[in-house]
């Protein structure tokens, strides 16, 4: 499995994790979705630069 495939799997797991579906996640605020957004932006930049 290549590095790009591993990163896609990690991003999909992060996407599932940031969904506010659980009662204890109400007080988290925007942090999980913000962290996912930053990770997605980093991966997109690396893809555009051809590093992955």
C-alpha positions in Angstrom: 0.0 0.0 0.0 1.4 3.4 -1.0 1.7 6.5 1.2 -1.2 8.1 -0.6 -3.5 5.2 0.1 -2.6 5.3 3.8 -3.3 9.0 3.9 -6.7 8.6 2.3 -7.7 5.9 4.8 -6.5 8.1 7.7 -8.5 11.1 6.3 -11.6 9.0 5.9 -11.3 7.8 9.5 -10.8 11.4 10.7 -13.9 12.4 8.7 -16.0 9.8 10.5 -14.5 10.9 13.9 -15.3 14.6 13.5 -19.0 14.0 12.8 -21.0 15.2 15.9 -23.0 12.0 16.3 -22.2 11.2 19.9 -23.5 13.0 23.0 -20.1 13.6 24.5 -18.9 15.5 21.4 -21.2 18.4 21.9 -18.7 20.4 23.9 -15.8 19.9 21.5 -16.7 22.9 19.3 -15.0 23.4 16.0 -11.7 21.8 16.9 -12.2 18.3 15.3 -13.5 19.7 12.0 -10.8 22.4 12.0 -8.1 19.8 12.6 -9.6 17.7 9.8 -9.6 20.7 7.5 -6.0 21.5 8.2 -5.0 17.8 7.6 -7.0 17.8 4.3 -5.3 21.1 3.2 -1.9 19.7 3.9 -2.6 16.5 1.9 -4.0 18.5 -1.0 -0.9 20.7 -1.1 1.3 17.7 -1.1 -0.7 16.1 -3.8 -0.5 19.2 -6.0 3.3 19.5 -5.4 3.7 15.8 -6.4 5.3 14.8 -3.1 2.8 11.9 -2.5 
